[in-house]
């Protein structure tokens, strides 16, 4: 069975830690992920850029609407995910817009960090 | 070099800065892949020009010289800082090998860079406020203080908005590109929306003591002209025409005391004929295109007003017909309200009142002061003074801008004088 574990946190809580502690948390997370990967239990994991970098994509009546921020309707629930690797945000928006759920729900596009979460 | 020629060279640096600093910046952003690095490189390049041009003379191609110098300085700076951050060395080499020095290349697509900059600043993944601030800062070269003053907010707020927008461009990797043809219409629409918002903020400030903030409007018109130069598109033409035709009435739409003067009462001899001529030429060109959009239709309506020698001679039937077309391309209650006003002029206030009442019943305009102001005016013209008074009062309760408020108060007072007390 595959599981998706979603990590929620308040960005300001994380930012309140002094930088050496943030670094320690990041190192701990990375070595934990390495351990899970060696055990064959981890498929993919990554920290995300802050929520200000989010973009929401919806398609209504054939027209793509792109908005700043994570503006899921309160009635909407997380229904799945796609992890994609493309050159830039415009490509990510194109892919998000063609996913069927974009026509009745919304797809939040969040850039993943390439390094640890403390940077 | 004599003092005179040295002064001449310094003047030339100033002149090039005013005329071309945004183009140099736009190209440096493409070459360096980063707004902040490009801005730093731009400042360095101009500082070096200030030092070298008076001494060595003005280069044959000042813009290419500035881009070349900025690019070189940026690469050099990265190499020097690589002592502390090894990744900078890699980045410097990457920039050096993947981009070319514009002094060695004569056909650099400079104009494309300015379009790239506009499309990046107006990217729909940025908030509307961020798009406006970025465009005014990066494309128009207004300072954060100037932008803050224009929007009656604190410079720190604008500065923060710009910092966040740049962080999003960098971290979410918003590409520095002109969108492909398939996506162009939608993206142009987003750019035009920003330009029109800037214009409107300058033309009819949405709050505060002054009716117009002319600087913003002229920036928007300048942007419109630049866009049209870069992108031959009917709606760009339409929007520029619309702005020019509105702008032509600026002198006439406020009285000496700063009060609002309605279109029908304006002294048409104050209208700027040059702007009208230019606007009408553009409308005609835009109307001849295959794709007639909402800006072109609004400009056509403004052109019909501009062509009438007096309010009484306005071709209201044509205006109503244009509103009908506009509603088909862009259904909106505000356009319906404007259409109702035109219908009232064509068929009389009773017909207008009927339409406005139906509109108000639907609720979308319940908080919009001009809907009540229009209703009040129809009632006044029908002699229904009590109804008119009630609607003026509703409008007054909703209005946020002082000259509009004074206008409504004046109308309300006139109504009081005209009635016979029981």
Interface residues (C-beta under 8 A of the other chain):
Chain A: X49 X50 X52 X53 X54 X55 X63 X64 X65 X66 X67 X68 X69 X87 X88 X89 X90 X93 X109 X111
Chain B: X124 X125 X126 X127 X130 X164 X167 X168 X171 X172 X173 X174 X175 X177 X179 X183 X186
